[in-house]
Amino acid sequence: MPQLNPAPWFMILLFSWLIFLTIIPTKVMNHVSPNEPTPLSMEEHKAQPWDWPWQ
């Protein structure tokens, strides 16, 4: 029964983990988002009191 022979499956397991741990993270980390967030200004906004006309 070939399923009991661990030699080919173990190498497939090692190569797949090698790909998962080396190639894929570098591709994911090099991804650049098309919508980069713009930095907000540091000025303080003054809150205006609301006038409630119905009270």
Protein Blocks (a to p, Z undefined) as FASTA:
>chain_A
ZZlpmklmmmmmmmmmmmmmmmmmmmmmmpccfbdcddddfbdcdddddddfkZZ
